[in-house]
Amino acid sequence: MRMDNRELKWDNMVAAISAQPDYLRNGAARALHALTLDLPLRVPSRIYLVGCGDSYYAGLATRFAFEKWTGIPTEALESLEFSRYAIDTAASDALVVAVSNSGRVVRTVECAEVARDRGIATVGVTYNPESRLAETASMLLRWTYADVGFGPGTLSYLASLVSLYALAVRLGQLTGRLDEARATTTLEAISAIGNDIAVTVAANQLPVEQVASTLPDGGLVAVVGGGPNYATALFGMAKFIEAAAYPAASQELEEWAHEQYFCTRPGTATLVVAPPGASLDRAREQLQAVRDVGGTAVAICDPADTETTSLADEVLPIQLPSDELLSPLVAAVPLELVALRFAQRLGRTMLGFDDDRRRAINFRQIFGSPDPLLAAGAALDAASERTPQEAGHPRGGERHEGHDQALSTEGSPLGRIEVPTLGAPHA
């Protein structure tokens, strides 16, 4: 986050969402993969994907792709879990992929430091090539995109996902699991998802209004997903916290029945990420259970999947790629939109950064500033782990004057997205 772009406006979050289709269409995956060709990578015995906040979720979202495409055991860990615990048993021929948008998050930098001290190769994945992470990691994979202003991380999360997918493709080539044709097809599939995102944004304008208007403003809001979209559920929870300062919960799809189920009743809402794939049958069962105990069930799914939509009170439609492993690129979008609209409905602050003391304490916790009030400006330049340019943090932001503004594409960047028809096949 640049200090000259510190405005806390909802338009910034809208701009970040609206930029996602062209970010993919313009070849981000191919460009990032091209950068990996210059990295002195060797085939590791194990891959650790580490990060905090959205960067951690990006590892969770892509870990199955790493394993399937490379054949290498892959683990996604929160940075502290790796740097203080998993490092003790990590093999010297492992690979640590440390993701941090700002490149300055202390715990993630610590992962690269402890790995370096043990002779373990590290790839720093970041926006900031001059950061501590970039200096500490043995290899650097940097993404770029146009500044969209301060706000909860959305475009930055997409960039993190694409960077990790591109790295997984390259490692798959090195292990021989992906030949040139398969690697090219995978990168092209990621680019084509730009159309899916555009369609999904357009298709959600009215559904988002409906869902945001009916979400409880004092009861449980839970976001649930399985497989690669457990990460999507965690990310969705984070957007409710960042945008609306609302204490939403997240849970893995199966575990919902063991935990949040007991808090689900009238006046609560459960959003279930339900793309086609290995856990779709369980997602349907959980949607049914939500309704059976009186909660509001919201399905994030293909609108043509009538078996799933029939089990939900509300549907947030998504147009999905054929490969479930790539579905997190799209599935996050309705959650970004509904969190934004819900925050506007409640008139909440965005990210709580109108409170300098709260902001400074938070930066102290993330960036390790010895004097948080004096260091707040420098830390803001790094933004937070959820954003390099859009920025984002579990607390913070602009007082929105309590306005209950409609989320509309008219007069906004969303209205300028080139939108194919929902259900249109991939090129």
Phi and psi in degrees as a GROMACS rama.xvg file:
@    title "Ramachandran Plot"
@    xaxis  label "Phi"
@    yaxis  label "Psi"
@TYPE xy
-81.3445  142.625  ARG-2
-64.6593  -21.359  MET-3
-86.4694  6.95926  ASP-4
-134.775  55.4511  ASN-5
-100.171  2.18864  ARG-6
-60.4349  137.443  GLU-7
-104.631  92.941  LEU-8
-130.636  143.839  LYS-9
-62.0355  -28.457  TRP-10
-58.6814  -29.9311  ASP-11
-65.5481  -40.8588  ASN-12
-67.8181  -39.9992  MET-13
-61.0998  -42.8659  VAL-14
-63.8092  -37.925  ALA-15
-67.3273  -40.0016  ALA-16
-66.6845  -42.0591  ILE-17
-68.704  -21.7226  SER-18
-80.7002  -12.9237  ALA-19
-65.0146  -43.1936  GLN-20
-57.2353  -48.4969  PRO-21
-71.7903  -27.4303  ASP-22
-57.3296  -42.2509  TYR-23
-78.5794  -44.9097  LEU-24
-58.5447  -33.0402  ARG-25
-83.3612  7.49983  ASN-26
93.0268  31.3058  GLY-27
-58.9853  -41.2044  ALA-28
-63.5732  -44.6355  ALA-29
-64.414  -40.131  ARG-30
-66.232  -42.5264  ALA-31
-68.5804  -38.797  LEU-32
-62.2979  -39.6051  HIS-33
-59.776  -36.3887  ALA-34
-66.6731  -34.5261  LEU-35
-66.8447  -22.6311  THR-36
-64.1161  -24.0645  LEU-37
-91.118  -3.742  ASP-38
-83.0415  137.439  LEU-39
-78.5421  61.6209  PRO-40
-78.7654  143.471  LEU-41
-121.498  158.76  ARG-42
-71.8525  116.419  VAL-43
-87.7995  164.962  PRO-44
-79.6331  -24.3117  SER-45
-157.029  149.746  ARG-46
-116.783  131.77  ILE-47
-113.205  122.455  TYR-48
-102.528  114.615  LEU-49
-124.833  149.281  VAL-50
175.92  178.851  GLY-51
-124.74  149.047  CYS-52
59.8111  -134.913  GLY-53
-57.1604  -32.1766  ASP-54
-67.5011  -35.8214  SER-55
-65.8371  -43.7838  TYR-56
-62.5659  -35.5746  TYR-57
-61.5741  -38.5314  ALA-58
-65.1228  -42.9041  GLY-59
-60.6702  -38.4464  LEU-60
-68.5693  -29.624  ALA-61
-106.773  -3.45748  THR-62
-61.688  -36.7563  ARG-63
-70.4949  -32.3004  PHE-64
-64.5914  -43.3807  ALA-65
-56.7804  -47.7775  PHE-66
-66.7201  -42.0567  GLU-67
-70.1447  -41.9943  LYS-68
-79.3547  -26.2944  TRP-69
-109.071  -25.807  THR-70
76.8248  9.56821  GLY-71
-101.089  130.388  ILE-72
-55.4733  131.388  PRO-73
-131.166  136.141  THR-74
-129.095  132.879  GLU-75
-102.716  122.587  ALA-76
-130.776  144.717  LEU-77
-63.7696  145.546  GLU-78
-55.1825  -44.1544  SER-79
-63.2064  -36.4153  LEU-80
-62.1622  -34.9269  GLU-81
-78.2304  -51.3343  PHE-82
-68.9674  -25.5726  SER-83
-105.445  -15.8409  ARG-84
-130.469  -64.1821  TYR-85
-62.5718  -26.4031  ALA-86
-58.752  -27.6761  ILE-87
-64.4275  -27.0921  ASP-88
-116.751  6.98163  THR-89
-71.4551  132.598  ALA-90
-73.5329  152.601  ALA-91
-68.0674  -20.2102  SER-92
-99.0462  18.4167  ASP-93
-77.3303  174.122  ALA-94
-129.149  127.893  LEU-95
-104.527  122.362  VAL-96
-107.978  106.995  VAL-97
-102.372  118.029  ALA-98
-108.543  124.923  VAL-99
-153.446  118.123  SER-100
-56.744  -49.2087  ASN-101
-78.0403  -26.4628  SER-102
75.73  9.87068  GLY-103
-121.255  2.91267  ARG-104
-69.9003  121.733  VAL-105
-56.3706  -48.1412  VAL-106
-65.4931  -35.7879  ARG-107
-72.2527  -40.3572  THR-108
-60.2816  -38.8748  VAL-109
-59.1135  -37.0957  GLU-110
-58.5382  -46.0091  CYS-111
-65.5471  -36.0714  ALA-112
-67.0249  -48.7064  GLU-113
-68.8136  -33.3645  VAL-114
-65.862  -44.5019  ALA-115
-58.2305  -43.2078  ARG-116
-64.0939  -22.1264  ASP-117
-103.666  9.47286  ARG-118
75.3059  21.8664  GLY-119
-93.9075  131.764  ILE-120
-66.3482  143.297  ALA-121
-134.082  142.095  THR-122
-114.146  119.313  VAL-123
-88.0234  121.455  GLY-124
-109.353  112.033  VAL-125
-157.216  163.116  THR-126
-83.7717  -24.83  TYR-127
-105.268  102.261  ASN-128
-75.0309  -7.46786  PRO-129
-107.285  13.2125  GLU-130
-83.1255  170.043  SER-131
-63.1009  -36.2797  ARG-132
-64.2559  -44.3804  LEU-133
-61.9775  -36.3413  ALA-134
-73.5847  -30.8604  GLU-135
-88.2836  -39.0927  THR-136
-66.595  149.549  ALA-137
-76.9237  -19.2887  SER-138
-138.194  154.575  MET-139
-128.449  129.62  LEU-140
-121.465  110.296  LEU-141
-109.879  134.864  ARG-142
-106.542  160.184  TRP-143
-139.286  155.32  THR-144
-166.471  167.829  TYR-145
-70.4155  142.344  ALA-146
-62.065  129.378  ASP-147
-114.503  0.783448  VAL-148
96.7221  169.267  GLY-149
-76.7654  138.154  PHE-150
169.49  173.302  GLY-151
-54.9709  139.716  PRO-152
-66.3374  125.102  GLY-153
-134.076  -62.515  THR-154
-62.2943  -36.6152  LEU-155
-64.2465  -36.579  SER-156
-66.0013  -42.4122  TYR-157
-60.0113  -42.8137  LEU-158
-63.4684  -38.198  ALA-159
-63.108  -45.0323  SER-160
-60.1096  -48.3393  LEU-161
-63.9465  -39.0305  VAL-162
-59.8718  -43.6552  SER-163
-69.9638  -41.0817  LEU-164
-59.5846  -42.9633  TYR-165
-62.6035  -41.1328  ALA-166
-65.8364  -39.001  LEU-167
-63.5114  -38.8144  ALA-168
-61.5643  -45.6568  VAL-169
-62.9241  -43.1612  ARG-170
-66.4541  -33.3359  LEU-171
-63.2599  -35.8881  GLY-172
-67.1193  -39.7926  GLN-173
-67.538  -33.1141  LEU-174
-83.4601  -12.3528  THR-175
88.0723  2.0231  GLY-176
-73.9732  -27.7447  ARG-177
-117.634  118.722  LEU-178
-83.1677  179.25  ASP-179
-59.9183  -41.4875  GLU-180
-65.0127  -44.1959  ALA-181
-66.5506  -38.8512  ARG-182
-62.8833  -44.8504  ALA-183
-63.4469  -43.5734  THR-184
-60.6313  -40.4528  THR-185
-66.1196  -44.2966  THR-186
-64.9008  -38.4732  LEU-187
-66.3581  -36.1969  GLU-188
-63.6698  -37.9786  ALA-189
-65.3366  -43.1977  ILE-190
-59.9433  -40.9696  SER-191
-65.267  -22.1073  ALA-192
-67.5638  -15.7153  ILE-193
-55.8163  -40.0747  GLY-194
-65.1598  -39.4001  ASN-195
-61.4571  -40.6587  ASP-196
-66.1369  -42.7094  ILE-197
-59.5563  -44.8217  ALA-198
-63.0631  -42.4499  VAL-199
-64.9442  -42.2398  THR-200
-59.4171  -48.9688  VAL-201
-63.8546  -41.4034  ALA-202
-70.1716  -17.5567  ALA-203
-96.8365  1.00838  ASN-204
-58.1542  -52.0651  GLN-205
-75.3792  -44.937  LEU-206
-56.9955  -39.6798  PRO-207
-62.0134  -42.3823  VAL-208
-57.5863  -45.2844  GLU-209
-65.0917  -47.9512  GLN-210
-65.3773  -46.0254  VAL-211
-62.6517  -31.7972  ALA-212
-75.4971  -19.5836  SER-213
-107.458  -9.15831  THR-214
-62.3576  140.79  LEU-215
-67.1266  143.342  PRO-216
-98.6836  10.379  ASP-217
-147.964  -5.88108  GLY-218
-104.715  -179.594  GLY-219
-65.6168  129.49  LEU-220
-117.88  112.646  VAL-221
-114.875  140.244  ALA-222
-116.596  128.067  VAL-223
-129.033  138.464  VAL-224
-161.12  159.962  GLY-225
-127.801  167.116  GLY-226
59.2435  -136.929  GLY-227
-64.8474  -18.2882  PRO-228
-94.5057  7.01483  ASN-229
-61.8707  -39.5627  TYR-230
-61.0347  -39.6431  ALA-231
-62.0107  -39.283  THR-232
-63.7125  -43.9907  ALA-233
-63.1224  -41.9346  LEU-234
-62.1904  -43.3558  PHE-235
-60.9226  -42.9197  GLY-236
-55.9118  -44.6527  MET-237
-61.4125  -36.3857  ALA-238
-68.436  -37.394  LYS-239
-62.6093  -40.6521  PHE-240
-67.534  -46.7383  ILE-241
-70.3031  -47.4825  GLU-242
-77.919  -44.0281  ALA-243
-109.601  0.297929  ALA-244
49.0272  39.1789  ALA-245
-107.461  130.247  TYR-246
-77.2761  64.8873  PRO-247
-68.5725  159.746  ALA-248
-117.122  158.845  ALA-249
-134.944  149.847  SER-250
-152.304  150.991  GLN-251
-67.6869  146.869  GLU-252
-53.2402  -49.1139  LEU-253
-69.4801  -40.4836  GLU-254
-67.0599  -20.2286  GLU-255
-55.096  -40.7363  TRP-256
-67.202  -20.0194  ALA-257
-96.7924  -12.1004  HIS-258
-132.596  -80.6359  GLU-259
-62.5177  -22.4384  GLN-260
-49.5338  -40.2739  TYR-261
-72.9253  -11.8884  PHE-262
-105.324  1.15812  CYS-263
-89.3761  125.666  THR-264
-164.317  -179.608  ARG-265
-55.2584  139.693  PRO-266
90.4873  6.36615  GLY-267
-120.806  160.577  THR-268
-134.975  139.208  ALA-269
-126.163  119.946  THR-270
-99.866  119.191  LEU-271
-111.062  119.259  VAL-272
-79.2207  116.027  VAL-273
-134.271  63.8534  ALA-274
-77.1874  163.378  PRO-275
-59.0444  139.948  PRO-276
156.115  -167.146  GLY-277
-65.5253  -25.0097  ALA-278
-110.138  11.3162  SER-279
-60.4726  -39.612  LEU-280
-61.232  -38.1318  ASP-281
-71.5574  -35.6207  ARG-282
-60.0269  -40.985  ALA-283
-63.4931  -41.4931  ARG-284
-63.8134  -37.6059  GLU-285
-71.0272  -37.8477  GLN-286
-59.1491  -43.9768  LEU-287
-62.0508  -42.2128  GLN-288
-64.5927  -38.5272  ALA-289
-56.9833  -48.1244  VAL-290
-68.3435  -35.8406  ARG-291
-62.0805  -29.3971  ASP-292
-102.532  12.5322  VAL-293
92.6552  2.90668  GLY-294
-80.6792  167.93  GLY-295
-90.8996  123.117  THR-296
-101.999  123.57  ALA-297
-117.1  121.512  VAL-298
-100.051  132.153  ALA-299
-104.746  101.143  ILE-300
-157.634  173.561  CYS-301
-66.2534  123.012  ASP-302
-63.5237  -18.4732  PRO-303
-80.1086  -9.0311  ALA-304
-84.3614  79.9324  ASP-305
-66.7129  -26.073  THR-306
-63.8006  -37.6447  GLU-307
-78.093  -46.1603  THR-308
-61.7634  -30.05  THR-309
-68.5686  -16.6918  SER-310
-93.5594  -2.15515  LEU-311
-111.795  150.119  ALA-312
-77.764  -34.7303  ASP-313
-137.735  153.375  GLU-314
-129.087  129.766  VAL-315
-104.486  106.731  LEU-316
-76.6246  145.002  PRO-317
-135.492  140.703  ILE-318
-97.8356  123.647  GLN-319
-112.601  150.87  LEU-320
-71.861  164.663  PRO-321
-72.4073  -23.061  SER-322
-96.7325  117.279  ASP-323
-58.7087  -30.0963  GLU-324
-61.7252  -24.4726  LEU-325
-96.793  -3.33387  LEU-326
-62.4942  -27.0906  SER-327
-58.8889  -23.3546  PRO-328
-61.976  -29.5466  LEU-329
-104.351  -38.8442  VAL-330
-62.5854  -23.3862  ALA-331
-72.3879  -24.1968  ALA-332
-62.405  -48.1184  VAL-333
-60.1512  -32.4682  PRO-334
-69.2918  -36.8073  LEU-335
-61.3809  -45.7113  GLU-336
-67.0008  -43.2806  LEU-337
-72.6866  -33.7168  VAL-338
-64.4685  -41.4208  ALA-339
-60.5721  -48.8769  LEU-340
-67.907  -37.3565  ARG-341
-63.6367  -41.8873  PHE-342
-61.9508  -41.7551  ALA-343
-65.5973  -39.6672  GLN-344
-60.8921  -40.3931  ARG-345
-81.1259  -13.1412  LEU-346
68.0056  31.2673  GLY-347
-81.9991  164.715  ARG-348
-76.4396  152.664  THR-349
-96.3416  114.631  MET-350
70.1898  -1.89877  LEU-351
66.6431  12.9807  GLY-352
-82.4833  11.5642  PHE-353
-78.5639  -11.5493  ASP-354
-103.005  102.145  ASP-355
-61.8816  -37.5008  ASP-356
-67.1969  -44.4262  ARG-357
-62.7175  -40.9052  ARG-358
-63.3552  -44.075  ARG-359
-65.1584  -40.884  ALA-360
-62.5418  -41.5254  ILE-361
-64.6027  -42.3087  ASN-362
-65.1712  -36.6061  PHE-363
-57.9265  -41.8846  ARG-364
-67.5964  -33.7572  GLN-365
-91.4264  -43.5524  ILE-366
-102.088  -6.94496  PHE-367
72.5446  31.3377  GLY-368
-66.8831  127.897  SER-369
-68.199  -34.5722  PRO-370
-123.093  95.3381  ASP-371
-61.6358  -35.2256  PRO-372
-71.1331  -40.3824  LEU-373
-73.0704  -31.1601  LEU-374
-88.9783  -3.21187  ALA-375
-59.8419  -38.0438  ALA-376
-63.9693  -44.0334  GLY-377
-65.1575  -38.6954  ALA-378
-68.5375  -35.9396  ALA-379
-64.0408  -31.1405  LEU-380
-60.9371  -31.3912  ASP-381
-83.7626  -14.849  ALA-382
68.7522  -113.623  ALA-383
-154.062  175.353  SER-384
-65.0118  -17.2382  GLU-385
-91.031  -5.48486  ARG-386
-158.245  141.04  THR-387
-93.85  -42.3091  PRO-388
-114.176  -48.2434  GLN-389
-69.1686  -37.5163  GLU-390
69.5988  167.12  ALA-391
175.058  151.096  GLY-392
-163.822  150.766  HIS-393
-56.4159  -21.3181  PRO-394
-135.376  144.765  ARG-395
147.142  158.867  GLY-396
131.952  -169.223  GLY-397
-89.6602  135.401  GLU-398
-67.6967  126.049  ARG-399
-97.1507  21.3591  HIS-400
58.7276  16.7168  GLU-401
68.2248  11.4241  GLY-402
-70.0247  137.932  HIS-403
-100.566  73.0942  ASP-404
-84.0188  139.431  GLN-405
-72.2249  140.096  ALA-406
-83.608  111.704  LEU-407
-136.615  149.349  SER-408
-82.6126  -13.6062  THR-409
-69.405  124.907  GLU-410
74.4444  9.58529  GLY-411
-123.761  166.792  SER-412
-58.2312  -27.239  PRO-413
-61.2969  -30.2853  LEU-414
-72.8835  -7.29286  GLY-415
-105.838  7.33129  ARG-416
-75.6253  133.441  ILE-417
-74.6837  115.437  GLU-418
-112.888  113.827  VAL-419
-72.2856  176.126  PRO-420
-82.1744  137.837  THR-421
-56.3547  129.493  LEU-422
92.5095  -3.56027  GLY-423
-66.657  140.171  ALA-424
-69.9259  159.026  PRO-425
-70.8888  148.249  HIS-426
